[in-house]
Amino acid sequence: MANITAAMVKELRERTGAGMMACKKALQETDGDIEKAIDKLREMGLASAAKKAGREAKEGKVTSYIHAGGKIGVLVEVNCETDFVANTDDFNNLCKDIAMHIAAAAPEYVSRDEIPEDVINKEKEIMKEQLRQEGKPENILDKIVEGKIEKYYEQVCLLEQPFIKDDSMKIKDLVQNAIAKMGENIVVRRFARFKIGE
């Protein structure tokens, strides 16, 4: 059994925003392995975040981000439950990170639920045709297309995109971590991205 020091607990708290006792317990359960303890806390945090997801988020912020010498601009609305959380540095930093990500990654939709059915069907048809051109057998086309459509979601849906500052997590993980840390439901409601000449 590893010796769990106060410094280890402090580091884990700083990295995750979780409470002291939760950090200590996670370190004990993972034999003092900080990386594994972070995963453990994320699992626990994500479980509590899932419970919060049903709560209404009517407060929040509209955040702007202007990039590349004024050539790209983003407005994003991120909602939370209370104006108290909306005014915290953590929430504002989350909004800025999301706005900056939108400027860089140019998503078209917030989530896969927003993509119209006809757009998905058209994409699937194009993918199937490309696979036929490559000579893939007809009986496996649907299976390959299902994998390719997941990649398509990663390209066009904000929540599915790997976060530009840390591609080990998606934007939806970034939001889930913020929910776990701030204790409120957080929802990316909508965004607009403007690029000169588009």
Beta strands, then each sheet from edge to edge (+ up, - down):
strand 1: 59-67
strand 2: 72-80
strand 3: 162-163
strand 4: 166-170
strand 5: 187-195
sheet 1: 1+ 2- 5+
sheet 2: 3+ 4-
end
